[in-house]
Each structure stands twice: as C-alpha cells, then as structure tokens.
C-alpha cells in the first residue's frame, strides 16, 4: 500500500510536557551527568572538560558545560538528536554505551530547564537549541528545536531558507545566554580541534531552599551533591569526581572537572591479591531471546520480499515471451537483478537467525574479579558494569549479607555485555531483575570461594587488618597514617597511572620515596622509572591475574548421616535437660522450693517491716524515676538465711527470676535461726516492698545447693519471663490452703532489712530479666534448720558469674583445619572448665552454624575485644564493683548533686563547641534546665559544628593547594629556564668547536670534556 494512503491518518505527537516526564527517569543526579560523559566516550573523545561558568542572571547562578574533542556532528547527524529514541549505535555487537537515543535529552533536562549544543565536523558548525523556558514563555505544546548551521571558514549560514534561519537565530538570541552571533562564534572557538562538541546547560533545577542541586562552591575542584552528609554516604554518591573515577572499567578518556584532571581507576589494579574466576551459565536468555525474535521477524520480511520479487520476475518473463527487444531485455534484467538481491538478503537474514538461535543455546561466559580493598576496607561490595559502563556499585552478596567480618573489605568487579543483561534507560539498574539476582547469587558463591582461596580467615582476620594499619575496633575507621603502614599498603598495590599523551596505562615500580607522592596531571610515559615502559610506543602491559576455580562442596552419604546423627544427639540432650529440671510457672511452685531467708531474729525483722509499712502508708508516693535510673541494674541488700523444716521438697526445680523488680514475687517469711547460721545471697527483690508470708519447705543437710546459670542465646526468653510473671500474678490466696502447716497472720509478715534510701551490697548480675537459675535440691539426711554455704561453693558461684561476662566476646574457632569468626552467645561453667557456645559469622553449608568449644583449648582463640561502643547491653557489665542499688528518690542523697554537676558540665561543653550560627543563642544554654538539656538537638548541633569545621579545613586546603600550584608553576618555569640555558650552552660549545676547526683544521674534539680541557689549556698557555 502506498504511503500516500496514510496521509489522512492521525499521527502520534510529542508534547512539551514530555521533556520533563522523560527527565524523571534519573533519580540519581550524577547518573544524568554521566549520560553526557557517555556521549563523549561513544564519540571517541580523548578528553572531556566539565566546568561551570558563573551567570548570576540565570537560575542557579551558573552554567554547566561539557566540552569534548570527539567526532562531532554534521547538520544531518544533529537532526537525529531531536528524534527521541533514534540511535545509530544500537546493535547487538556494539560496544557503545548509548543504545536508546535518549541520554542527551533526559540527562540535560534532569539537570536544568534549557540546553544549547555547539558541534563542529567537516567544516560545518551546527547549533542545536532545546529550551523549556522558550516553550513556557511562548505557550507552545509541540517541541520546537532551532537548528542553524554555518560554514567553518566563511562563517556564512548553510541554509536555503533565509527566513527560517532568521527565526532560529532570533529565538536563540532571545532565550539563550548568548545575545548575538559573535557570542555564538566564541563558543564554537572553544572547540579547538577539527571536531568536537560543547553542551551548555543553564536555568538549573533548584531544591526547596532555592539552592541548586549541584554544589560547586564547597570544593572548587569538584561538583558535589548538595545537602548530602559526609558520614554514612559512599564517596561516589556525594562527589562527582569520585563517581567519574570509577565510571568506566577500562578508562581511555581523560576527564577534567573544573580544570583538574580526574585520577581514573582501573578497579582490578587497585585491589590486594586480585583473582579472576571464569563463570559460565545458560540462565541469561532474555536479551538473546529478544534478538532471536527480532532476527526472525526480519528474516520473514526479507523472505516475503524475495518471494514477491521472484513472482514478479516469473510473471514478467511469461509476459514478454519471445519479445527480444532492447527495452524488454533491460526491464527483465532489472527485475531479475532485484529478485536476486532480495533473495541474497533473505538468505543472509536467515543465516543470521540460525546463528542467533544457536547462540541462544550456548552458555554465556563472564569474568568475576575479586580483591581486597586495603586502602579503605569499609568500601566493599560488587561493582557491576555493562559494556564497560558502571551500572550498580557496592552491591552486597553472599557472606557479606550476613554482616560479619567474613568477606569484609572484598570488592568484586564484572563487566556484563548487552547480550547477557540489558540496562534500564537511566543506566542505574538492569531491566531483568530476576536474571540480575541470579548474577548476584553466582557472584556470592564465587566470593565465598575467593575468601577461602585468600587464606585470610585461616591466618586470622584481625591479624590481617592489623598488618595494614587498621588498629581500631570500628570497621569504618580509616587505617593508620603512620609511614610504616602507608609503606606496607603501597608495597602490596603497585601504582597504576595513565599516560596523558598515549592514554596507555603504566604500572610504576615500587620506590620507598614515592609513597604519598603526588604525580602531575600531565604525566607521560617519559617520566616512568621503568626503562622498558618509558616511551609511548611501548605496548601496554596486560594485568596478569591468577585464575581461581569454584569448588562446589558435595556432601557424601556419610557426611549427611553424620550431620543428621549430630542433630539427633543435640535434640536428645535438650530433652534430657528439660526432663531433669522443672520450670516454675506459678507461686505455688515457688513455695515448694527451699528459698533463702533472713537469719536475723523474727522480732527485729517484724518490727522493721512494720515501720517500713507505716512509712509507706504515710509518705506520698515517689515520683517516677528517670529512664537512666529506672533501667539501671539493681540488687537487694544481703539477708541472713534460715529455713523451716517441712515434710517434703521437690527433687529439682528451675527458677526463672522476674524481669523487673515490680514483677518480682515476695519471698517466704523467716523463723529465728541459730546463731551459727551462715548468711546466703538472696534472690533479687525490692527492699521497700513488704513480703507476704508463705511456708518454706526444708532443704536437707549434707548436700549443698547446685546452682547453674544458663544464659539464653536470644531475646525470646524475655517474652517467656513476662508470661511467667503474669501467671504468678494470677494466683490467689487459695493456694496457701494447700500447705500442710497452717500459719498465723503474724508469721506471714517478712522483713526487708536495709536503711532508708541507702544502697546495700548486692550480687553482680548479668542481663536483668533474662537470667535462668537451675536449683537442684536433694533430700536431707538429718534435721538441719539451715543450709550452709562453704567458701568453696561461694568461689564456684563467683567463677560462674565471672564466666558470664565472657558472653559477647569475638573469637575464632578452628573447624576442619580452618578458622572461622564468631561470637560467644552462651557460657557453661562446670567444675574447673568453662565451655563457650559460639555462633559463626559465616561457615560452609556442611558446617553447623554454632558449636560448643572448651575455653583455653587449641581450637579457639580470642579476636580483638570489642570497644565499649560496640558492646551489646549483655556484655556491658561492671568488672569488680557491685552495681549500685536503685536509689530511694524520697530520701535525701547525693543524686541531686551529681545531676547538677552533670548539667553544669554539659552546659560548659555545649558552650565550648558552640557553632557560630546555631539556631539557639549561646547565652540561652546557661539558663536551660535539665529537662531542656535532655531535649537539646545534639544531632543538629554537631552536624553544624562539623560543617563549620569542614569549611575551615577546606579553606586551609584551598590555600595549601594554591601555594602548591604556585610552587609547581615556579618550578616549571625554573626548569624551562634551565633547559634554555643548557641549549644555549650546547650551542655555544658547538660554535667554539667550529671556530677552532676553522683556525686549526687538524683539531679533533668529540666530547664536551675534551673541549673544556682544550680551552683551559689555551688559557694556561696564554698566562
């Protein structure tokens, strides 16, 4: 059907609003800037300058410029820019980054509202103007793009329509920063070579505070993301210089930002012990299937055209028959040639389809490169490139997802071609999320293999990082700046630098005096101390990486049976332990246990209890305690212990202490005990709460208490404690009727000895509310009124409590001749030995996630002790001194004085570090109360303080850089003068030799030393 048949049909149109909609694909602003850098790289540019020009009259106050020396565009090629989605770089085998024909428009419109492009190629100058401001001012809905062009030599317009040219230039002069043709030609003159492109973006987008999104004032050598904090943000997310340094996996283009060269990196050359792993998979089919469908469609169309041409040829041959006239033969030959060409084209398309169908079944091969970042270990993760362009960075995978030290500091690099994974339009993600997850999973498996091959865990992770100067317990802390550690890191990673002339990468040999040396931006091969690589025509050395192999662990039948037997054994041990102990779930169970009571006379206890109850009934209720006091660990004062004999007692019981003092149940009363009774440590309870009376059953003499403290491995026990407390509260007084011996109302009163508000001695407890006590009681052999605790028993309990402080330690355990890192989550003390339960950070699948080990054995060793900041509340305990008891807020004490002292100290510190322009006046700090100081915005305070300090440091750094630049320029001038002097001296020597040869023809002088000696000899003879 002829094209004219469609002339009356409706056509899709591109509206003005699409310019903004299209730009919203760039959530990451640096990704929009990278789109323009990609275009320069695809144009084979060897240099791109990214700089700003101040223009206060424009929105944002400056223009952002991109100038490259690429191939440029002629007027016809420039028209493709305004065709959305059209790209000449799109092909399966293409190595170009751009594929969608959309990067320039979406990237520039994300940065600002308007851009103007100047390009030069083939003696033609072309200007392209795309402005949202123009459309808004003129009220246009269609996208109109002025596109004038001029002759390079004559500067005359290249147009056959002068009226169109006049309108285009008038719009440019009105809505662009350039008001006449002379200013336009000044921009073309910035393109110094025979070809190149200049893109200028202006009327920049602003944030809510009316400041531009790109900060060019803080660092005059960089472009920063405005409003982004330094802490907790990767440098590539904040600094465009840092992002541009890793933007390409194999950089060949020099990038200059604000006139200063970016030190681009080849990541594989910046890692310690890099290793490459070959990976092959048939899972990546989405992109290849799309290419097969496209090839199949093209092959069908070509086949139909070929059949139609053959049909025309046959019909024409039958029509002409025996007609052998010249015109007939010419028509027939033309039809035959056309049919033959279409048939060849159809066959070629068919062969392409078959090749792509065959390639679809073939596995795709990738190279995974892993290495350790010893320069900054917290910057680790996977860097995924697509056709040499960075797509995803710092992606955690495999063991790194578990958050331990295993695989910490390891960086992975992979370059994925288009046929394997296709990126999204903004080049910040991949279109097929499922296949991308499979890629990360595969990299995680190879990452675990690399960690095993590197032998870092076997030698000791902490020892490894100590060797390179990481002495802090904080993972994100930078390494030591001592020269010996800097030298150690420099020895392991040779410096790789790019020649500014030939753009080849050179690896410099290690030199002791080259540590921390700053090399000039214009470094060339001639400066290389390696004699084999000191010229530009020398070939570039390829990085020779060792090749690793993924060894998949296949469990044998014996290993599976062994693992199953071990799990069964563990479950049986848990079952036996549960059968031996009885969990206390109600007050009735507590009454059946032989608990420790006071050994003081009951009269004094009763009198003290009476006085305490009287005071509690007459005085007002205490105000609520502050959070830091309310949550502090507390313990009861010591009480004497005595027990009443009873007829029966349980064989064993498991006592779970209440989670808080308010939930604690009262203890049984005490009867007068013998004078020789020994005091025992009581259970935790409040000294101010009157106790209810209940009968206590006797503990037999001759066998002491057996007390084992079991630390839970997780926080689920907190919920169990709360449930137990609720069950205890639900029990009523009817349970007391089940006791065999009736008690009087007076005997039910118990005392709580201790002074008013006075902190008494208490046992050092671990982790309030999460302590389980297993108390095993055996029947007595004779009537003994009390239980005696021998010194050996007290020492055993003390050792048990001290052993609990080891919970939370970081250790390394040897399993199958390999060392793995982990954390102590439980401690068991039995006799003279202590066992640790260690939960591993990362182990192979065939190894259990936790294991019991004997403390002090050869199978376990300590890592660096955690800092106080990194300890959990479980491990932050006092060492020797008992924790203070919760104070009585109704009685006079020193807590008020201490609080006032702390408030005064906090005011002094706030005034000392007070930022100059903080929103709260400095004088107001003196009058703030303690409650106001608690709500003081410390985070904002220190952020503003750090910001001011950073600005001060930046100013010092700018001054230092300016001085260094001046010294460098002076040094270069001196070198030039010295070079000129050497040339003049050499020329003078040559003239003297020529003069002497004219005077004396037989003279023979070949070297400068011979000439100096001859002249000196002449002067001596003359004297």
C-alpha positions, 0 to 999 in steps of 0.5 A: 500500500502506498504511503500516500494512503496514510496521509489522512491518518492521525499521527502520534505527537510529542508534547512539551510536557514530555521533556520533563516526564522523560527527565524523571527517569534519573533519580540519581543526579550524577547518573544524568551527568554521566549520560553526557560523559557517555556521549563523549566516550561513544564519540571517541573523545580523548578528553572531556572538560566539565566546568561551570561558568558563573551567570548570576542572571540565570537560575542557579547562578551558573552554567554547566558545560561539557566540552569534548574533542570527539567526532562531532556532528554534521547538520544531518547527524544533529537532526537525529538528536531531536528524534527521541529514541533514534540511535545509530549505535544500537546493535547487538555487537556494539560496544557503545554505551548509548543504545536508546537515543535518549541520554542527551535529552533526559540527562540535560533536562534532569539537570536544568530547564534549557540546553544549547549544543555547539558541534563542529565536523567537516567544516560545518558548525551546527547549533542545536537549541532545546529550551523549556523556558522558550516553550513556557514563555511562548505557550507552545505544546509541540517541541520546537528545536532551532537548528542553524548551521554555518560554514567553518571558514566563511562563517556564512549560514548553510541554509536555503531558507533565509527566513527560517534561519532568521527565526532560529537565530532570533529565538536563540538570541532571545532565550539563550545566554548568548545575545548575538552571533559573535557570542555564538562564534566564541563558543564554537572557538572553544572547540579547538580541534577539527571536531568536537562538541560543547553542551551548555546547560543553564536555568538549573533545577533548584531544591526547596531552599532555592539552592541548586542541586549541584554544589560547586562552591564547597570544593572548587575542584569538584561538583558535589551533591548538595545537602548530602552528609559526609558520614554514612554516604559512599564517596561516589554518591556525594562527589562527582569526581569520585563517581567519574573515577570509577565510571568506566572499567577500562578508562581511555578518556581523560576527564577534567572537572573544573580544570583538574584532571580526574585520577581514573581507576582501573578497579582490578589494579587497585585491589590486594591479591586480585583473582579472576574466576571464569563463570559460565551459565545458560540462565541469561536468555532474555536479551538473546531471546529478544534478538532471536525474535527480532532476527526472525521477524526480519528474516520473514520480511526479507523472505516475503520480499524475495518471494514477491520479487521472484513472482514478479520476475516469473510473471514478467518473463511469461509476459514478454515471451519471445519479445527480444527487444532492447527495452524488454531485455533491460526491464527483465534484467532489472527485475531479475537483478532485484529478485536476486538481491532480495533473495541474497538478503533473505538468505543472509537474514536467515543465516543470521537467525540460525546463528542467533538461535544457536547462540541462544543455546550456548552458555554465556561466559563472564569474568568475576574479579575479586580483591581486597580493598586495603586502602579503605576496607569499609568500601566493599561490595560488587561493582557491576558494569555493562559494556564497560559502563558502571551500572550498580556499585557496592552491591552486597552478596553472599557472606557479606549479607550476613554482616560479619567480618567474613568477606569484609573489605572484598570488592568484586568487579564484572563487566556484563555485555548487552547480550547477557543483561540489558540496562534500564534507560537511566543506566542505574539498574538492569531491566531483568531483575530476576536474571540480575539476582541470579548474577548476584547469587553466582557472584556470592558463591564465587566470593565465598570461594575467593575468601577461602582461596585468600587464606585470610580467615585461616591466618586470622582476620584481625591479624590481617587488618592489623598488618595494614594499619587498621588498629581500631575496633570500628570497621569504618575507621580509616587505617593508620597514617603512620609511614610504616603502614602507608609503606606496607599498603603501597608495597602490596598495590603497585601504582597504576597511572595513565599516560596523558599523551598515549592514554596507555596505562603504566604500572610504576615500580615500587620506590620507598620515596614515592609513597604519598607522592603526588604525580602531575596531571600531565604525566607521560610515559617519559617520566616512568622509572621503568626503562622498558615502559618509558616511551609511548610506543611501548605496548601496554602491559596486560594485568596478569591475574591468577585464575581461581576455580569454584569448588562446589562442596558435595556432601557424601552419604556419610557426611549427611548421616553424620550431620543428621546423627549430630542433630539427633544427639543435640535434640536428645540432650535438650530433652534430657535437660528439660526432663531433669529440671522443672520450670516454675510457672506459678507461686505455688511452685515457688513455695515448694522450693527451699528459698533463702531467708533472713537469719536475723531474729523474727522480732527485729525483722517484724518490727522493721517491716512494720515501720517500713509499712507505716512509712509507706502508708504515710509518705506520698508516693515517689515520683517516677524515676528517670529512664537512666535510673529506672533501667539501671541494674539493681540488687537487694541488700544481703539477708541472713538465711534460715529455713523451716523444716517441712515434710517434703521438697521437690527433687529439682526445680528451675527458677526463672527470676522476674524481669523487673523488680515490680514483677518480682514475687515476695519471698517466704517469711523467716523463723529465728535461726541459730546463731551459727547460721551462715548468711546466703545471697538472696534472690533479687527483690525490692527492699521497700516492698513488704513480703507476704508470708508463705511456708518454706519447705526444708532443704536437707543437710549434707548436700549443698545447693547446685546452682547453674546459670544458663544464659539464653542465646536470644531475646525470646526468653524475655517474652517467656519471663513476662508470661511467667510473671503474669501467671504468678500474678494470677494466683490467689490466696487459695493456694496457701490452703494447700500447705500442710502447716497452717500459719498465723497472720503474724508469721506471714509478715517478712522483713526487708532489712536495709536503711532508708534510701541507702544502697546495700551490697548486692550480687553482680548480675548479668542481663536483668530479666533474662537470667535462668537459675537451675536449683537442684535440691536433694533430700536431707539426711538429718534435721538441719534448720539451715543450709550452709554455704562453704567458701568453696561453693561461694568461689564456684558461684563467683567463677560462674558469674565471672564466666558470664561476662565472657558472653559477647566476646569475638573469637575464632574457632578452628573447624576442619583445619580452618578458622572461622569468626564468631561470637560467644552467645552462651557460657557453661561453667562446670567444675574447673572448665568453662565451655563457650557456645559460639555462633559463626559469622559465616561457615560452609553449608556442611558446617553447623552454624554454632558449636560448643568449644572448651575455653583455653583449648587449641581450637579457639582463640580470642579476636580483638575485644570489642570497644565499649561502643560496640558492646551489646547491653549483655556484655556491658557489665561492671568488672569488680564493683557491685552495681549500685542499688536503685536509689530511694528518690524520697530520701535525701542523697547525693543524686541531686548533686551529681545531676547538677554537676552533670548539667553544669558540665554539659552546659560548659561543653555545649558552650565550648563547641558552640557553632557560630550560627546555631539556631539557639543563642549561646547565652540561652544554654546557661539558663536551660534546665535539665529537662531542656538539656535532655531535649537539646538537638545534639544531632543538629548541633554537631552536624553544624559544628562539623560543617563549620569545621569542614569549611575551615579545613577546606579553606586551609586546603584551598590555600595549601593547594594554591601555594602548591600550584604556585610552587609547581608553576615556579618550578616549571618555569625554573626548569624551562629556564634551565633547559634554555640555558643548557641549549644555549650552552650546547650551542655555544660549545658547538660554535667554539668547536667550529671556530677552532676547526676553522683556525686549526683544521687538524683539531679533533674534539668529540666530547664536551670534556675534551673541549673544556680541557682544550680551552683551559689549556689555551688559557694556561698557555696564554698566562 
